[in-house]
Amino acid sequence: MSLQFKTVSLTFGGQDTMTSQVNFPAAVNSASVALQGFSLSYSDGNQEVSTIQVGVSSITVSGTHVSFTVTLVMRDDSGHSAVGNVSALVIADVSEG
C-alpha cells in the first residue's frame, strides 16, 4: 500500500459540471479528491452574485482509474453563468507490485 497524489486542473466554459478521470500505475484500493482552489468570473462583465457552488462528488474507483465530478456554479438573478477553473488533488491508495 502506498499513497500517490495527482493534481488535475479543469477549465469551465459555461457548463456547471465536469467529469474527470486520473490513471495510476497500479490498482487503486481507495481514493479521495480534495478541492485545492478555484477561480470564477462572468464572461460578460460584472454582475451581482446570487449563487456560488463549488464541489467534488461521485468519486469512483475502477482498477487503475479514479473518476470524479466537479461542480462550479456562479449565477446572478438574471441567469448569467460564469466561467472559471478548478484545481483538485486526487489522493489514491495504490497497490504495490
Rosetta constraint file for C-alpha pairs under 8 A:
AtomPair CA 1 CA 93 HARMONIC 6.23 0.50
AtomPair CA 1 CA 94 HARMONIC 5.75 0.50
AtomPair CA 1 CA 95 HARMONIC 4.96 0.50
AtomPair CA 1 CA 96 HARMONIC 5.63 0.50
AtomPair CA 2 CA 93 HARMONIC 5.58 0.50
AtomPair CA 2 CA 94 HARMONIC 5.40 0.50
AtomPair CA 2 CA 95 HARMONIC 6.63 0.50
AtomPair CA 2 CA 96 HARMONIC 6.85 0.50
AtomPair CA 3 CA 91 HARMONIC 6.76 0.50
AtomPair CA 3 CA 92 HARMONIC 5.54 0.50
AtomPair CA 3 CA 93 HARMONIC 4.66 0.50
AtomPair CA 3 CA 94 HARMONIC 6.13 0.50
AtomPair CA 4 CA 91 HARMONIC 5.88 0.50
AtomPair CA 4 CA 92 HARMONIC 5.30 0.50
AtomPair CA 4 CA 93 HARMONIC 6.53 0.50
AtomPair CA 4 CA 94 HARMONIC 6.79 0.50
AtomPair CA 5 CA 89 HARMONIC 6.75 0.50
AtomPair CA 5 CA 90 HARMONIC 5.61 0.50
AtomPair CA 5 CA 91 HARMONIC 4.76 0.50
AtomPair CA 5 CA 92 HARMONIC 6.42 0.50
AtomPair CA 6 CA 22 HARMONIC 7.70 0.50
AtomPair CA 6 CA 89 HARMONIC 5.78 0.50
AtomPair CA 6 CA 90 HARMONIC 5.18 0.50
AtomPair CA 6 CA 91 HARMONIC 6.81 0.50
AtomPair CA 7 CA 87 HARMONIC 6.99 0.50
AtomPair CA 7 CA 88 HARMONIC 5.73 0.50
AtomPair CA 7 CA 89 HARMONIC 4.53 0.50
AtomPair CA 7 CA 90 HARMONIC 6.17 0.50
AtomPair CA 8 CA 87 HARMONIC 5.72 0.50
AtomPair CA 8 CA 88 HARMONIC 5.26 0.50
AtomPair CA 8 CA 89 HARMONIC 6.36 0.50
AtomPair CA 8 CA 90 HARMONIC 7.56 0.50
AtomPair CA 9 CA 85 HARMONIC 7.02 0.50
AtomPair CA 9 CA 86 HARMONIC 5.74 0.50
AtomPair CA 9 CA 87 HARMONIC 4.49 0.50
AtomPair CA 9 CA 88 HARMONIC 6.48 0.50
AtomPair CA 10 CA 18 HARMONIC 7.87 0.50
AtomPair CA 10 CA 85 HARMONIC 5.60 0.50
AtomPair CA 10 CA 86 HARMONIC 5.25 0.50
AtomPair CA 10 CA 87 HARMONIC 6.46 0.50
AtomPair CA 11 CA 83 HARMONIC 7.83 0.50
AtomPair CA 11 CA 84 HARMONIC 5.95 0.50
AtomPair CA 11 CA 85 HARMONIC 4.52 0.50
AtomPair CA 11 CA 86 HARMONIC 6.64 0.50
AtomPair CA 12 CA 16 HARMONIC 7.55 0.50
AtomPair CA 12 CA 18 HARMONIC 7.83 0.50
AtomPair CA 12 CA 72 HARMONIC 7.53 0.50
AtomPair CA 12 CA 83 HARMONIC 5.36 0.50
AtomPair CA 12 CA 84 HARMONIC 5.14 0.50
AtomPair CA 12 CA 85 HARMONIC 5.90 0.50
AtomPair CA 13 CA 82 HARMONIC 7.45 0.50
AtomPair CA 13 CA 83 HARMONIC 4.83 0.50
AtomPair CA 13 CA 84 HARMONIC 6.82 0.50
AtomPair CA 14 CA 81 HARMONIC 6.08 0.50
AtomPair CA 14 CA 82 HARMONIC 5.90 0.50
AtomPair CA 14 CA 83 HARMONIC 5.44 0.50
AtomPair CA 16 CA 71 HARMONIC 5.68 0.50
AtomPair CA 16 CA 72 HARMONIC 5.39 0.50
AtomPair CA 16 CA 73 HARMONIC 5.49 0.50
AtomPair CA 17 CA 69 HARMONIC 6.66 0.50
AtomPair CA 17 CA 70 HARMONIC 5.52 0.50
AtomPair CA 17 CA 71 HARMONIC 4.44 0.50
AtomPair CA 17 CA 72 HARMONIC 6.30 0.50
AtomPair CA 18 CA 69 HARMONIC 5.60 0.50
AtomPair CA 18 CA 70 HARMONIC 5.38 0.50
AtomPair CA 18 CA 71 HARMONIC 6.71 0.50
AtomPair CA 19 CA 67 HARMONIC 7.02 0.50
AtomPair CA 19 CA 68 HARMONIC 5.60 0.50
AtomPair CA 19 CA 69 HARMONIC 4.27 0.50
AtomPair CA 19 CA 70 HARMONIC 6.30 0.50
AtomPair CA 20 CA 67 HARMONIC 5.65 0.50
AtomPair CA 20 CA 68 HARMONIC 5.61 0.50
AtomPair CA 20 CA 69 HARMONIC 6.36 0.50
AtomPair CA 20 CA 70 HARMONIC 7.88 0.50
AtomPair CA 21 CA 65 HARMONIC 6.55 0.50
AtomPair CA 21 CA 66 HARMONIC 5.55 0.50
AtomPair CA 21 CA 67 HARMONIC 4.27 0.50
AtomPair CA 21 CA 68 HARMONIC 6.58 0.50
AtomPair CA 22 CA 65 HARMONIC 5.66 0.50
AtomPair CA 22 CA 66 HARMONIC 5.26 0.50
AtomPair CA 22 CA 67 HARMONIC 6.47 0.50
AtomPair CA 22 CA 90 HARMONIC 7.84 0.50
AtomPair CA 23 CA 64 HARMONIC 5.67 0.50
AtomPair CA 23 CA 65 HARMONIC 4.61 0.50
AtomPair CA 23 CA 66 HARMONIC 6.52 0.50
AtomPair CA 24 CA 28 HARMONIC 7.29 0.50
AtomPair CA 24 CA 64 HARMONIC 5.19 0.50
AtomPair CA 24 CA 65 HARMONIC 6.33 0.50
AtomPair CA 24 CA 94 HARMONIC 7.60 0.50
AtomPair CA 25 CA 64 HARMONIC 6.59 0.50
AtomPair CA 26 CA 63 HARMONIC 7.71 0.50
AtomPair CA 26 CA 64 HARMONIC 5.44 0.50
AtomPair CA 26 CA 94 HARMONIC 6.10 0.50
AtomPair CA 26 CA 95 HARMONIC 6.01 0.50
AtomPair CA 26 CA 96 HARMONIC 7.17 0.50
AtomPair CA 26 CA 97 HARMONIC 7.70 0.50
AtomPair CA 27 CA 63 HARMONIC 4.92 0.50
AtomPair CA 27 CA 64 HARMONIC 4.40 0.50
AtomPair CA 27 CA 65 HARMONIC 7.83 0.50
AtomPair CA 27 CA 94 HARMONIC 5.76 0.50
AtomPair CA 27 CA 95 HARMONIC 5.51 0.50
AtomPair CA 28 CA 61 HARMONIC 6.73 0.50
AtomPair CA 28 CA 62 HARMONIC 7.41 0.50
AtomPair CA 28 CA 63 HARMONIC 5.95 0.50
AtomPair CA 28 CA 64 HARMONIC 5.29 0.50
AtomPair CA 28 CA 65 HARMONIC 7.07 0.50
AtomPair CA 28 CA 66 HARMONIC 7.72 0.50
AtomPair CA 28 CA 92 HARMONIC 6.34 0.50
AtomPair CA 28 CA 93 HARMONIC 5.77 0.50
AtomPair CA 28 CA 94 HARMONIC 4.45 0.50
AtomPair CA 28 CA 95 HARMONIC 6.21 0.50
AtomPair CA 29 CA 61 HARMONIC 7.66 0.50
AtomPair CA 29 CA 92 HARMONIC 7.42 0.50
AtomPair CA 29 CA 93 HARMONIC 5.45 0.50
AtomPair CA 29 CA 94 HARMONIC 5.84 0.50
AtomPair CA 29 CA 95 HARMONIC 6.67 0.50
AtomPair CA 30 CA 61 HARMONIC 6.74 0.50
AtomPair CA 30 CA 92 HARMONIC 5.92 0.50
AtomPair CA 30 CA 93 HARMONIC 5.37 0.50
AtomPair CA 30 CA 94 HARMONIC 7.59 0.50
AtomPair CA 31 CA 59 HARMONIC 7.65 0.50
AtomPair CA 31 CA 60 HARMONIC 7.90 0.50
AtomPair CA 31 CA 61 HARMONIC 7.03 0.50
AtomPair CA 31 CA 66 HARMONIC 7.11 0.50
AtomPair CA 31 CA 90 HARMONIC 7.04 0.50
AtomPair CA 31 CA 91 HARMONIC 5.54 0.50
AtomPair CA 31 CA 92 HARMONIC 4.28 0.50
AtomPair CA 31 CA 93 HARMONIC 6.17 0.50
AtomPair CA 32 CA 59 HARMONIC 7.14 0.50
AtomPair CA 32 CA 90 HARMONIC 5.98 0.50
AtomPair CA 32 CA 91 HARMONIC 5.28 0.50
AtomPair CA 32 CA 92 HARMONIC 6.56 0.50
AtomPair CA 33 CA 56 HARMONIC 7.00 0.50
AtomPair CA 33 CA 59 HARMONIC 7.43 0.50
AtomPair CA 33 CA 68 HARMONIC 7.80 0.50
AtomPair CA 33 CA 88 HARMONIC 6.56 0.50
AtomPair CA 33 CA 89 HARMONIC 5.56 0.50
AtomPair CA 33 CA 90 HARMONIC 4.50 0.50
AtomPair CA 33 CA 91 HARMONIC 6.09 0.50
AtomPair CA 34 CA 56 HARMONIC 7.42 0.50
AtomPair CA 34 CA 88 HARMONIC 5.58 0.50
AtomPair CA 34 CA 89 HARMONIC 5.09 0.50
AtomPair CA 34 CA 90 HARMONIC 6.53 0.50
AtomPair CA 34 CA 91 HARMONIC 7.86 0.50
AtomPair CA 35 CA 55 HARMONIC 7.09 0.50
AtomPair CA 35 CA 56 HARMONIC 6.95 0.50
AtomPair CA 35 CA 86 HARMONIC 7.62 0.50
AtomPair CA 35 CA 87 HARMONIC 6.36 0.50
AtomPair CA 35 CA 88 HARMONIC 4.57 0.50
AtomPair CA 35 CA 89 HARMONIC 6.41 0.50
AtomPair CA 36 CA 86 HARMONIC 7.63 0.50
AtomPair CA 36 CA 87 HARMONIC 5.29 0.50
AtomPair CA 36 CA 88 HARMONIC 5.09 0.50
AtomPair CA 36 CA 89 HARMONIC 6.41 0.50
AtomPair CA 37 CA 86 HARMONIC 5.90 0.50
AtomPair CA 37 CA 87 HARMONIC 5.27 0.50
AtomPair CA 37 CA 88 HARMONIC 7.14 0.50
AtomPair CA 38 CA 84 HARMONIC 7.22 0.50
AtomPair CA 38 CA 85 HARMONIC 5.44 0.50
AtomPair CA 38 CA 86 HARMONIC 4.35 0.50
AtomPair CA 38 CA 87 HARMONIC 6.20 0.50
AtomPair CA 39 CA 84 HARMONIC 5.26 0.50
AtomPair CA 39 CA 85 HARMONIC 5.33 0.50
AtomPair CA 39 CA 86 HARMONIC 6.73 0.50
AtomPair CA 40 CA 74 HARMONIC 7.33 0.50
AtomPair CA 40 CA 82 HARMONIC 6.30 0.50
AtomPair CA 40 CA 83 HARMONIC 5.82 0.50
AtomPair CA 40 CA 84 HARMONIC 4.38 0.50
AtomPair CA 40 CA 85 HARMONIC 6.83 0.50
AtomPair CA 41 CA 82 HARMONIC 5.44 0.50
AtomPair CA 41 CA 83 HARMONIC 5.63 0.50
AtomPair CA 41 CA 84 HARMONIC 6.21 0.50
AtomPair CA 42 CA 46 HARMONIC 6.43 0.50
AtomPair CA 42 CA 47 HARMONIC 7.18 0.50
AtomPair CA 42 CA 80 HARMONIC 7.63 0.50
AtomPair CA 42 CA 81 HARMONIC 6.70 0.50
AtomPair CA 42 CA 82 HARMONIC 4.54 0.50
AtomPair CA 42 CA 83 HARMONIC 6.12 0.50
AtomPair CA 43 CA 82 HARMONIC 6.43 0.50
AtomPair CA 43 CA 83 HARMONIC 6.45 0.50
AtomPair CA 47 CA 76 HARMONIC 6.48 0.50
AtomPair CA 48 CA 76 HARMONIC 5.57 0.50
AtomPair CA 48 CA 77 HARMONIC 7.56 0.50
AtomPair CA 49 CA 74 HARMONIC 6.92 0.50
AtomPair CA 49 CA 75 HARMONIC 5.84 0.50
AtomPair CA 49 CA 76 HARMONIC 4.54 0.50
AtomPair CA 49 CA 77 HARMONIC 7.37 0.50
AtomPair CA 50 CA 74 HARMONIC 7.58 0.50
AtomPair CA 50 CA 75 HARMONIC 5.86 0.50
AtomPair CA 50 CA 76 HARMONIC 4.78 0.50
AtomPair CA 50 CA 77 HARMONIC 6.06 0.50
AtomPair CA 51 CA 73 HARMONIC 7.26 0.50
AtomPair CA 51 CA 74 HARMONIC 5.38 0.50
AtomPair CA 51 CA 75 HARMONIC 5.23 0.50
AtomPair CA 51 CA 76 HARMONIC 6.66 0.50
AtomPair CA 52 CA 72 HARMONIC 7.74 0.50
AtomPair CA 52 CA 73 HARMONIC 5.48 0.50
AtomPair CA 52 CA 74 HARMONIC 4.44 0.50
AtomPair CA 52 CA 75 HARMONIC 6.81 0.50
AtomPair CA 53 CA 71 HARMONIC 6.97 0.50
AtomPair CA 53 CA 72 HARMONIC 5.81 0.50
AtomPair CA 53 CA 73 HARMONIC 4.98 0.50
AtomPair CA 53 CA 74 HARMONIC 6.55 0.50
AtomPair CA 54 CA 70 HARMONIC 7.45 0.50
AtomPair CA 54 CA 71 HARMONIC 5.28 0.50
AtomPair CA 54 CA 72 HARMONIC 4.64 0.50
AtomPair CA 54 CA 73 HARMONIC 6.42 0.50
AtomPair CA 55 CA 70 HARMONIC 5.73 0.50
AtomPair CA 55 CA 71 HARMONIC 5.17 0.50
AtomPair CA 55 CA 72 HARMONIC 6.90 0.50
AtomPair CA 56 CA 68 HARMONIC 6.96 0.50
AtomPair CA 56 CA 69 HARMONIC 5.72 0.50
AtomPair CA 56 CA 70 HARMONIC 4.59 0.50
AtomPair CA 56 CA 71 HARMONIC 6.38 0.50
AtomPair CA 57 CA 68 HARMONIC 6.08 0.50
AtomPair CA 57 CA 69 HARMONIC 5.23 0.50
AtomPair CA 57 CA 70 HARMONIC 6.42 0.50
AtomPair CA 58 CA 67 HARMONIC 7.67 0.50
AtomPair CA 58 CA 68 HARMONIC 5.25 0.50
AtomPair CA 58 CA 69 HARMONIC 5.73 0.50
AtomPair CA 59 CA 66 HARMONIC 7.03 0.50
AtomPair CA 59 CA 67 HARMONIC 5.68 0.50
AtomPair CA 59 CA 68 HARMONIC 4.37 0.50
AtomPair CA 59 CA 69 HARMONIC 7.04 0.50
AtomPair CA 60 CA 66 HARMONIC 5.75 0.50
AtomPair CA 60 CA 67 HARMONIC 5.25 0.50
AtomPair CA 60 CA 68 HARMONIC 6.39 0.50
AtomPair CA 61 CA 65 HARMONIC 5.86 0.50
AtomPair CA 61 CA 66 HARMONIC 4.69 0.50
AtomPair CA 61 CA 67 HARMONIC 6.51 0.50
AtomPair CA 62 CA 66 HARMONIC 6.50 0.50
AtomPair CA 72 CA 84 HARMONIC 7.70 0.50
AtomPair CA 72 CA 86 HARMONIC 7.71 0.50
AtomPair CA 73 CA 81 HARMONIC 7.17 0.50
AtomPair CA 73 CA 82 HARMONIC 6.79 0.50
AtomPair CA 74 CA 81 HARMONIC 5.86 0.50
AtomPair CA 74 CA 82 HARMONIC 5.45 0.50
AtomPair CA 75 CA 79 HARMONIC 5.82 0.50
AtomPair CA 75 CA 80 HARMONIC 5.48 0.50
AtomPair CA 75 CA 81 HARMONIC 4.97 0.50
AtomPair CA 75 CA 82 HARMONIC 6.69 0.50
AtomPair CA 76 CA 80 HARMONIC 5.72 0.50
AtomPair CA 76 CA 81 HARMONIC 7.36 0.50
